[in-house]
Amino acid sequence: MLDDYMVRAIAGSKQIRAFAATTGHTVEEARKAHGTSPVATAALGRTLTGALLMSDLLKSDDDLLTIQFDGDGPIGGITVTADSHGNVKGYVKNPLVLLPPKENGHLDVGRAVGKGTLTVIRDLDRDNTYNGQVAIHSGEIADDLTHYFAESEQVPTSISLGVLVDTDCTVRQAGGFLIQLMPFTEDEVIRTLEQNLGKTKSITEMLEDGATPEEMLGFALDGLDVTFEGKMPVQFHCNCDRPRVEKALILLGKDELLSMAKEGHDFDLSCQFCGKKYTFSPSELVKLSEEAERK
């Protein structure tokens, strides 16, 4: 499996911008953090990869992108956040969901997600947040993100994502690409791209063949004069730490913290995004209650 990284490119005389990534290690770290079942791994892994590809569209170092699938399927929902530095984190509400495969043998991510809403949130700065929301189209993640761009942002976009889970439930391959047309793209460029996409293998097939992100875009953008403009490592990374968790506990207020301390045992709090556990003793809870009172 390739080391995880993402590339960006332009093609068709700058009428196309494109991004591609290999994310096998990233998705495997997420699987280990949450102990996900195969179908949950595929759903979360596709969303992690999609968020990374979309995060390269962010403008500033501190910008964040969050994708939320709130469906009625047994997975219960997916939340993923990525920054502009190649870091991504996320979780599913029901990581242990089990479903029979589809007739073609593929994991049934669409059924796991179900129907509902897809929300994309861009935190551009402290005072500027953009929210776009559309109905979930199929639950297959890439299809829904493609429709999101068409419906919410009116940008013609093609997204392809893939996660291959091995027989031991670990991640064998993961990756994807995102291709967007610029305004006033020539019809001939569009026809060439559509023809290419029609004959391009699936993401997991290309990765199994050893294709790099550059080669995946090379297949999709064949004949369109591709120029690569950047490369960045990507990883599953959560910025949670003890001080952040302490601040969250302080928000509970003095009375609630003292009530917890009086129970006389350690209190564990786990990060939703990475599963890391933070333990607080009764005496530490009392100290936090004093800080809560001062606030």
N, C-alpha and C positions, 0 to 999 in steps of 0.2 A: 504494500500500500504506500502510495506517495506521501511525502511530507505535505501538510496542509498549507495551501497558499491560494491567493486570488490574484487574477490579472485583469487589467482593463485595456480596452482597445477601441479604436475607431476604424471604420471601413466605409467603402462606397463613397469616396471623396467627402468624408466627414458627415455623411448622411445617416450613419449608423453608429451608435455607441454600444459597447458590449462588455460584459463581465463574465468571468468563469472562475470556478474554484473547485478544488478537491478538499473534502472535509471529513475524510474517514476517521482520523484520529480525534477530531473535534466531536463528532457524533458518538464515538466510542466512549470518550470521557463523560459525555452527558449520560450515556446509558449506564455507566458504572456509578455515577453520582446518584442516579434515581432508581436504579434497578428495574428499568423498563422492560416490558414484554416486547416480543418482536414487532407487533403492529404499532405499539406505542413508540418504540425506537424509530420506526420508519416515519411516523407522523412528526415526531419531535425533530428528527434529523433533517427531514425536508424543510421544516420551518426554520431551523437554525441556519441551514444553507441559504434559504431564500432571504432571510434577514441580513446575512452577511453580504450577499450580492446587492441588495437594496441599500445597505448602509454606505456603499461606495458612492451613492448619489448625495450623501450628506455634504454640507458645505464647510462646516467649521469643526475644529478639534473637539469641542465639548458637546456637539450634537448627538442625540440618541434616537434610535429607531426602535419602536416596539410593535410587534405583530401579535394580535390576539384572535384566536379562533374560539368563538363561543357557540358551540353547537349542541344539539340534543343527543348526540351519539354517546356511547358508553365511555369514551375517553374523557368526557366531561369538560374539555377545553384545553387550549394550548396558549401559553404566553412565552414570548421570546423577545429579548432585548439585545441589540447590537450597537456598538459605537463605531466611530470612523477610523479606529486603529486596528481593526481585525479581531476584536474581542466580542464574544457572543455568549449568552447564557439563556436558560429557559427551562420550562417544566411543563408537564401535563398533569391534570388534576387526578386522573386515575392511571398511574403508570403500570398497573398490573393487568389491564384489560386484555382479554383473550377472545379472539374471533377466528372462525374457520377461514381459510384462504378463499379467494375468488376462484371461479371456474378455471382461470388460466394459471392458477397456482400462486399468484401474487398476493401479497398482504393486502387486506381490505381496509386501507386507510380511509377511504371515503365513508364507509359504513361506521368506522370508529369515530369519525368527526361528526357526521350527521349534518342536519340542517340548522341554520342559525345566522349569525352575523360574523363578518370578518372586519376587524378594525385595525387600521394602521395609524400609529401615533408618531409624529416627529417632534421631539423636543429640541427646538432650534436654539433657544436660550431661555433664561428664566421667565421671560415675559411673552414668549412667542411659541405656542404649541399648535401644530396642525393635526387635526383628526380627520381621517377619511373612513367611512363605513359603508360596506355593501353587504348584500345577502351572500351567504356561502353558496357557491354554484354547484360544486360536486363533492367537496371535502377532500379532494385529492391534492391539495396544497398548491402545487405549481399551476394547475388550472385555475384555482381561485385567485391566486396572486396575479395571473395574467388578466383575468376579468376585472380585478380591482383597478389595475392601471387603465383599462379601457373605460370602465364606468365612472370611476372617481376622479381620475386625472386626465382622461382623454388622451392618453399616450399609447400608440400602438406598440405592444410589447409581447415578446415571446419568452416564456420562462420554462425551463426544463430542469427537473430535480430528480435525484435518485438516491436511494439508500438500499444497499444489499446486505441483508442480515444472514450470517452464516448458520450452519446447523447447530452450533453451540451457543447461539443467540448473541454472539459478538458481532460487531460491525465489520463486514468484509470490504465494502466500498461505499463511498458517499461523495456527492458533488453536484454540480449543476452549472447552468449558464443563464444569463439574462441578456436579451438583445432588444434594443429600442430604436425606433425610427425617429429621426429628427423631423421637424415640420418641413413640408414641401419636398419630401423624399421622392425622387423620380420613379415613375412606374416600372421602368426596367430594373432598377435596383430592387424594388419590392418583389417583382416576379422572380428574380434570381434567388433572393433570400427564401421565398416561399418554396421554390423547387428544392433548395438545399435542405431546408427543414423537413420537407416531406421524405427525404431519403436518408436523413441522419439517424444513426442508431440511438437507442436509449442511452441515458447517462451511465447507468451501471454496465451496459454492454461495452461502451467506450472505455470506461475505467478498467474493466476486466481485461480488455485488450491492451492495457498499459498506456492509454492516452493521457496526456497532460492537459491542464486547462488551456494552454496555448493551442494544442492540437484539437481539442473539442471545438474551440472557436474557429479553428482553421477549416474543420469540416462544415460547420454551419454557415461560414462566411466565404466559402470557396468562390474564387473569381471576383471578389469584391475588394481586393487590395487592402488587406488587413494590416494595420500598424499598431503594435503594442506600445502602450504608454506608461505602464507601471505594474509593479508586482509587490504583494504584501503578504506576510505570513498571517494566518488566522488561527484562532484557538478558542476552546471553551474556557472562559474565565469569568469568575464572579468577584466583584469588588466588595463583598461583604466583609466586615471585620467586627471585632468585639465592641469598639466604640460606637459603631453604627447601631448595633443591637442594643447597647445600653441606652442610646437615645430613644429607640423605639419603646423600650420598657418604661422609660421615664414618662412617656406620653400617656401611659396607663393611669398615672396619678398616684399620689401618696397612699390613699386608702387601699387601693387595689394591690399595690406592692406590699404593704404591711400585711394584708390578708394572706397573700401568697407566702410571705416569710413566716407567718404564724403556723403554717402547715408543718413546718419543721423539717422539710426535706429539700434537696436540691431541685431547682427548676431548670428544665431543658428547653431551649428554643432552637429550632432548626430553620436554616435559610431555605425558602421555597425554591430558589433558583439553582442552588448547588448541593443542598442537603447537608451542609456543614452544621454540626451541632455546637451550641454554646451553652455552658452550664453555669448557673448562678446559685451560690449558697444562700441560706437565709440571711446571713449577716451582710452579704453583698446586696441583697434585695432591700434590706433596711437602709443601707447607705444610699441606694438609688432613690428610695422614698424621700430621703432628706433633700436630695437634689431636686426631686419633683416639687417638694414644698417650696423651695427657694424660687422656683420658676413661677 
